[in-house]
Amino acid sequence: MCLLIIGAPLLAAQSNPLLSSIIYLLLSSACHQMPERSFAILGHPWGVCQRCAGIYLGLFAASLVSPRVFCAYRTPGNRRLPDGVMRVDSARMTLVAPGSRGLLRSGLSSGIRLCAAGINVRMAHSSAQMRRIWLATGCIPILADALLPLGGLWASTPLSRLLSGLVFGFLLSTLLVAGVTELFRDILNSPQARVLNSHGGES
């Protein structure tokens, strides 16, 4: 997405209006694309405004600093599955970092914890209420930067719009990771997955 955002003005500057227009059109579904509120490259605005650019950059930054953790599972016969195979047992889970043989074990009762920029985010058992609070916290900078100027209490600047979007995008990324983690956990703990696991243990 970040490549599309800066790719649109670069293509426009290199006399490729057709492809550039297609990218601008695709990105317009999620952003107003006002030129006066967008950064520019070679005289052409980015594909999204400054605040949306911050959101996408925050999502991208969070994906870089968050450790990629895969789940490995030991069958009842203690047969080790390959790294990267994602299976969840109702009693025990083993986390394996890619390329690492070291195992970090924790019971599901304490949840799966991933560290993002030094912040431990409770993943497997984070409540819906805490997620709403987390998301609301990310919205505060954006709402303040958008609403306070209406009362003359704050002057919104390109930097403030970028940073407020960056904070929101970073926090949103942690929620997306938690949601995807729980989705896979529910799928792999479904009756169908248990049947497959039981057949795999017998073979």
C-alpha positions in Angstrom: 0.0 0.0 0.0 2.8 2.4 0.8 4.3 1.7 -2.6 1.0 2.7 -4.2 0.8 5.9 -2.2 4.1 7.2 -3.4 4.0 5.3 -6.7 1.0 7.4 -8.0 2.9 10.8 -8.0 6.1 9.2 -9.3 4.2 7.7 -12.3 2.5 11.0 -12.9 5.9 12.8 -12.9 7.3 10.2 -15.4 4.5 10.8 -17.9 2.5 7.7 -17.2 -0.9 9.3 -16.5 -3.0 6.2 -17.2 -1.4 3.9 -14.5 -1.1 6.9 -12.2 -4.8 7.7 -12.6 -5.8 4.1 -11.9 -3.9 4.2 -8.6 -5.4 7.5 -7.6 -8.8 6.2 -8.4 -8.3 3.0 -6.3 -7.0 5.0 -3.3 -9.8 7.6 -3.6 -12.3 5.1 -2.2 -10.6 5.5 1.2 -9.4 9.1 1.2 -10.5 12.6 0.1 -7.1 13.2 -1.6 -7.2 16.9 -1.1 -4.0 18.3 -2.7 -3.6 21.0 0.0 -3.7 18.3 2.7 -1.4 15.9 1.0 2.4 15.6 0.7 3.8 16.0 -2.8 6.5 14.4 -4.9 7.8 16.3 -7.9 4.8 18.5 -7.9 2.2 15.7 -7.7 0.3 14.8 -4.5 0.6 11.5 -2.8 -2.1 8.9 -3.3 -3.7 9.7 0.0 -3.8 12.7 2.4 -1.3 13.3 5.2 -3.4 11.7 7.9 -4.2 8.6 5.8 -0.5 8.4 4.9 0.3 8.3 8.6 -2.3 5.5 9.2 -0.7 3.4 6.5 2.8 4.1 7.7 1.7 3.2 11.2 0.4 -0.1 10.0 3.6 -0.8 8.1 5.8 0.2 11.0 3.9 -2.0 13.4 4.3 -5.0 11.0 8.1 -4.4 11.0 8.6 -4.1 14.8 6.2 -6.8 15.8 8.0 -10.2 16.1 6.8 -12.8 13.7 5.8 -15.7 15.8 4.6 -19.0 14.5 2.9 -21.8 16.5 4.2 -25.3 16.7 2.4 -28.2 18.2 3.4 -31.4 19.8 1.1 -34.4 19.3 0.2 -36.7 22.2 3.0 -38.9 21.1 5.4 -35.9 21.5 6.0 -35.9 17.7 7.3 -32.5 16.7 5.7 -30.8 13.8 7.8 -28.6 11.4 8.4 -24.9 12.3 5.7 -22.7 10.9 2.9 -25.3 11.1 0.1 -23.5 13.0 -1.9 -25.8 15.3 -3.5 -25.0 18.6 -4.2 -27.4 21.4 -6.8 -26.6 24.1 -4.3 -27.4 26.8 -0.9 -26.2 25.6 0.7 -24.1 22.9 4.3 -23.8 21.9 5.5 -20.6 20.1 8.5 -20.9 17.7 10.2 -17.9 16.2 11.1 -18.4 12.5 14.5 -19.9 12.1 14.9 -20.6 15.8 14.8 -23.9 17.5 14.2 -22.4 20.9 10.7 -22.9 22.3 8.8 -20.4 24.4 6.0 -22.2 26.1 3.0 -20.8 27.8 -0.4 -22.1 28.7 -3.5 -20.7 27.0 -4.7 -19.7 30.4 -2.1 -16.9 30.4 -2.7 -16.1 26.7 -0.4 -15.6 23.8 1.8 -12.5 24.2 3.6 -10.7 21.4 5.9 -7.8 22.0 5.4 -4.7 19.8 7.8 -1.9 20.4 8.3 -3.0 24.0 4.6 -3.2 24.7 3.2 -6.6 25.7 -0.2 -7.0 24.1 -2.4 -9.7 25.5 -3.5 -11.5 22.5 -5.5 -14.7 23.1 -7.7 -13.6 25.9 -7.9 -9.8 25.5 -11.5 -8.8 26.2 -13.7 -6.9 23.7 -13.9 -4.0 26.2 -10.1 -3.6 26.3 -10.0 -3.7 22.5 -12.5 -0.8 22.4 -10.4 1.1 24.9 -7.3 0.5 22.8 -9.0 1.6 19.6 -10.5 4.7 21.3 -7.0 5.6 22.6 -5.7 5.6 19.0 -8.7 7.8 17.9 -7.9 10.5 20.4 -5.0 12.2 18.5 -7.0 12.1 15.3 -10.2 13.6 16.8 -8.2 16.2 18.7 -6.3 17.3 15.6 -9.5 17.4 13.5 -11.9 19.0 16.0 -9.8 21.4 18.1 -9.1 23.7 15.1 -12.8 24.2 14.7 -12.9 26.0 18.1 -9.6 27.8 17.5 -7.9 25.8 20.2 -5.4 24.1 17.9 -3.8 24.7 14.5 -3.7 21.5 12.5 -0.4 21.1 10.6 0.9 18.5 8.1 3.1 17.1 10.9 0.2 16.8 13.4 -1.9 15.1 10.8 0.8 12.7 9.9 1.7 11.8 13.6 -2.0 11.4 14.6 -2.5 9.0 11.8 0.7 7.2 12.6 -0.4 6.6 16.2 -3.8 5.3 15.1 -2.3 3.1 12.5 0.2 1.5 14.9 -2.5 0.8 17.5 -4.9 -0.5 14.9 -2.2 -3.0 13.7 -2.0 -4.6 17.1 -5.7 -5.1 17.2 -5.7 -6.7 13.7 -2.9 -9.1 14.8 -4.9 -10.0 17.9 -8.0 -10.6 15.8 -6.3 -12.7 13.2 -4.6 -14.7 16.0 -7.9 -15.5 17.7 -9.5 -16.3 14.3 -6.9 -18.9 13.6 -7.2 -20.2 17.2 -10.9 -20.7 16.9 -10.6 -22.3 13.5 -7.9 -24.7 14.6 -9.8 -25.5 17.8 -13.0 -26.3 15.8 -14.3 -29.9 15.8 -13.1 -30.4 12.2 -9.5 -29.4 13.1 -9.6 -31.7 16.2 -10.6 -34.6 14.0 -7.7 -33.9 11.6 -5.3 -33.6 14.6 -6.5 -36.9 16.0 -6.0 -38.6 12.7 -2.5 -37.1 12.4 -1.6 -38.4 15.9 -2.7 -41.9 14.9 -0.7 -42.1 11.7 
